[in-house]
């Protein structure tokens, strides 16, 4: 089946890694082993038949992010902080402020969801939230834990928690004082189709209840989790 460039739409030869027209690197794809539908590499479940793509993972108890997840997110954030990443960050910040203002006006009364979303939800950028936890974790927990929040930022990574059926959207990561901090949203399996629509680098708004810091295997890993009730709504 013919494929087209994700940027300019140019038809590509099978196996082409770069577009001959605009030079854009093309994302790798994987096929569903059951129905054959193609997805971007990194997609975990088929939205057509529900089959799992790739290798099976063990499922123990409470959400724990692997060390590799933390390191990859921190590395991406580190690269984005220098060079051309500065201009992208400034432009993204301006867009984020405008979108947050629109969302703040659009979200009205509660909808009876599991996190009791209401008009008094805290609106915050993922980078600001992670900075609050770095400055003073106890104060940040009082501010966010158990509260309904709308958090915005770029998708740094997608995946599945190492010991849970829920999926993860990593939104901000930072190293400070020998610790790795990560703000991530938890998405239930029945909403995997919404997760599949997102790509790394996309701007995303997550609304839901903040769980706060979730205990990890390593004391140097600080995961701040939000249970996603709404994604880009």
Secondary structure, DSSP 8 states (H G I E B T S, - for coil): --EE-TTT--EE-TT-SB-TTT--B---EEE-TTT--EEETT--B-TTT--B-SS-----SS----HHHHHHHHHHHHHHTSTTHHHHHHHHHHHHHHHHHHHHHH--S----TT---TT-EEEEHHHHHHHHHH-HHHHHHHHTTSEEEEEEE--EEEE-TTSSSEEEEEEEEEETTEEEEEEEEE-GGGHHHHHT--TT-EEEEEEEEEEEE--SSTTEEEEEEEEEEE--
